[in-house]
Amino acid sequence: MVSVLVVGYKAFELGIFDEKDLRLKMIKTAIRRDLIYLLDNGMKWLVFTGNLGFESWVLDVAKELQEEYDLQLATIFLFENQGENWNEVNQEKLDSFKKVDFVKYAYPKYENPSQFREYNQFLLENTDGAYLFYDEENETKLKYLYQKMKEQKQYDIKKLTFDDLNEIAENFSEI
């Protein structure tokens, strides 16, 4: 996988409301491990959609890894006005999505529901695979995109699972 789409749970879906939450340290440990694996296996681009939670955590780790690896970062926002009503802390995170190697907006603003389907199809057609934090047992609206990923021919999916996090938690005292 050369270009990898990053999608996953939002912070509120995991009950994480504070950057000092211990679970976040474990999640970022798993992200670092997975990104290094992907980089060692040919990944050159991470593609974000600009969502808070998993995507912003991956972005944080990826920016650290750029010091050691040749890694390009892209954000393709669904709408130009994404995040305009977010609070100040989240505006800073939004700003970090805009300070990457490549930034584009799919649409100026919301006009109709087909934009979501077209946007998802564009993302899938223009990436080789995905790095996904999602569990079918804990469904969110990501289930539709995940289903489309599984239907794509030769589309690799690297998943971060709750089992991965439990394994890291068991060994967390060593980290």
N, C-alpha and C positions, 0 to 999 in steps of 0.2 A: 504494500500500500504506500503510494507516494503522497497522495493527498487524502487527508482523513478528516471527516466531519465529526465535530464534537457536539454531542447532545446528551442530556440527562436530566435528572431531577432538579427542580428548583429548590432553593434553601428552605422555603416554608413547607414544601412537601416532605422534607426530612425532619422538620421541627428544629432547624438550626437558624437561630436568630441573632447569634453573637459570633463575631470573628474569633473569640477566645474559646469557643466550644471545643472541648477535647476531641470530639468526634471529627472535627474539621482537620485536626492534625493527622489523624489516622487516614482520613480520606486523601489528604494531600500526599501522605507517604505512599499510598497505593497508586495515586496518579503519577508520582515521580517514577515509581517502579515500572508502570505500564508505558509511560512515554519513552523512557530509556529503551525498553524492549522494542517499541515501534521504531524509534530512531536507529537502533542497531540493525533493524531489518528493512531499512530503506525509506522510512518516512521523511519527507521534505517539507510538507505543508500541513498545518492544522487550520481547519476552517470552522469558524464560530458563527453563531446566529445572534449573539449578543444578549443571551439570557443570563439572569443571575442564578447563582447556585453552582451546580457542577461545572458549567461552562466557565464561569468567572474563576473558579478554583483551578481548573486546568490552565486557563490563561496565566494565572499567577505563577504556576509551576513552570509553564512553557517559557515565560519570559526569563526565569532564572536559568533554565537549561540553554537558552540562546547564547549564554556566555561560553558554553562548552561545545555546543553542537550547531551545525548549519541547519537551522530551522526557521522557516518562514511562517508568518501568522497572517490569517485573513479573517475579516468579519464581513459577512454578507447579511445585512439587516433586512428584515421583511419590509419595514416601512421607515421612511425618513424621520418620522416623529416618534420612533420607538424610545420609550423611557422618558419622554418629556415631562411626565407627571411624577417621576420618581423623586424620593427624598434626596437630600444632599449627599448622604453616604452612598446611596445607589447611583447617583449622578457621577460620582468619582469612578465607580466601577464601569459605568457606561462609557466614560471618557477613556478608560484603559482599553476598551474594545475598539475605540477609534484611533488609538495610538499603536497600530500594528502595520505590517508591511503593505497590506492591501485592504481597502474599505470600499464597499459598494452598498447600494440600497436597491432592493428589488422593485419597490413601488414608492411613489411619493406619499400616499396615504391609503387607508382602507377604502375599498369601493364595493367589493363583493366577496362572497365566501370562496369562489374559485381561485382567488389569489393564494390562499393557503396551500391548496393542492398543487398549483403550478410552481410555487416557491419550493415546496418539498421535492417535487420532481426535478427541478433545476439543480437543487443541492445534490440529489442522488446521482444525477447524470454527470455531474462535474467533480465528483470525488470517487476515490477508489474503494473507500470503505469508511467505517465509522468507529469511533471510540465512544462507547455508550454506557451510561450508568442508568440501568433500568431493569426492573424485575417484573415479569408478567404477573406475578402474584400481587403486586402493588401497583395497579394500573393508574396511569394518568393519560392525558391526551397524547402523550408520546406513543401510545400503542399503535396509532395509525401510521406514523412515520416508521416505527419499528417493523410493522407488518410489511410496508413497502420495501424496506431494506432487505428483509428476508426473501422477498419476491424477485429482487434484482439478481440477474445472472452475474457471477463473478464479483460479488460485492462482499468484501470481508468485514466482519463485525468483531471488534475486540470489546468484550463486555467487562465492566467492573461490576461485581456482584456483592450482595450482602455477605455471602460466604467468604469472599476475598477480604472484606473488612473485618469479619469475625476472626479470620486467621491473623490479620495484622494486630487486632486487639489482644489476642492471646499472647502475642510476642511483643506487645507494645513496651513493656518495661525494658526491652533490649534496644529500643529505638532511641 
